[in-house]
Amino acid sequence: MLSPRGATTTVSGPAFRHDPVKSVVPGGAADPASVRWTDEPIVCGYRRLEHENPRLGGKIPVPVSASPAVVPGIGVVLATDDGRVRLFDRTLEKVYWERRMDSSVYASLVVDPGRRHVVVVATSGLVACFDLRGTLVWSARAGAPVCATPTILPDTDVLVLATFHGRCVGLRLATGEQVFERRLPDPWHAAHGGTASYRDPYASPATTEDGNVVVCCAEHVLCLAPDGTELWRQEVGTGIKASPVALHRTAEVAVCPVDGRCLFLDSRTGSLAAELFLGTKTTGSPAVSGDVLAVGTQDSAVTALDTATHGVRWTSRQGGPRSYTSFTVLPSGDFAATTGTGNVMCLRREDGRFRWETSQVLGLPDHEPTMDITPVVGPDGSMYCASYTGVAYHFRFRPAPEGGPTCR
């Protein structure tokens, strides 16, 4: 389709926080069928991210909080807590270009698929759009700190950001021009001196099948039109940290508040379609693959729900994303997440069967192998992940044998 601003794209809107639609640059010669997604990927690139401090006479590790953007066949755009944004090659040894934001980057990077640009949002609220040569295309100010990963509305070419202090902002994806700004509900404790009440919304917005945006804030779920008009509002009674999932096949939205419930809401009206209790608190964000919704809880367990019937398809005692990270979906359709162990684990979509778990034990001195962020996987067989201790990894999946991938 052709967007209103002239960006040609056939990409549907991102359904969940770490939907590959908004973390992988499209194009290139990558063929997912040539990759053996069922086997454990192996570390083939490693880099310590450090800051030289002349005053202290040494190097300081630079944490990575934001999941990167993959450029298949080329490398990865990685942003770090010192505000640096760099395009690395696949080995993580070569830096093609480097730019600097005005503060740390926590929100994951977002791809503008039609133009093959990458949008970076700093915690200060600075929003910058770069092309793949590192040229600044535009910059804008969200007006408040941002930790939630933005979403895009492809039909109307709008970038939507949920910021702290209860605000939602829409920017034109082509230019950074502001489309709307609106207030969101405050948490109940804001009126009673809650010291962290300004840190809301924390959840990332999601794009519905009809091109609107769902925002979770305080004890509410809101659906906004691309111009910021409120279409509906549903109060769920408790706070929400996990990002919502737009179920495009069923025109519903899945929301998991911190009280252990999973709510299915009609994406057009906000009415409650179904409610399930998962057993304990949810802070990691779910993901959908086909007709399966995977939700991880604080005890590392995973519950997979059928999006059509709302029934439980399978459960797993392991594989849930660590706190405040997310599930992502491989090109094979299976679910992957960085778990509480600090490794990435993959579960089969159909039945939750264990596929693989990564190892970052490399025999290096002073190396802490635990990873902390949601991984990003490209169709070329590359996976990238990183840690708060300032280490980035490039994993390679095994090539499929001639004649097609091996399935089991």
Helices and strands as residue ranges (DSSP letters): G 20-22, G 32-34, E 35-36, E 42-48, E 50-53, E 58-61, E 69-71, E 75-79, E 84-89, E 95-100, E 110-112, E 117-121, E 126-130, E 136-141, E 151-153, E 158-163, E 167-172, E 178-183, G 188-192, E 206-207, E 213-217, E 220-224, E 230-235, E 245-247, E 252-255, E 261-266, E 272-277, E 287-289, E 292-296, E 302-306, E 312-316, E 328-329, E 335-338, E 344-347, E 354-357, E 376-377, E 382-386, E 391-396, E 398-399
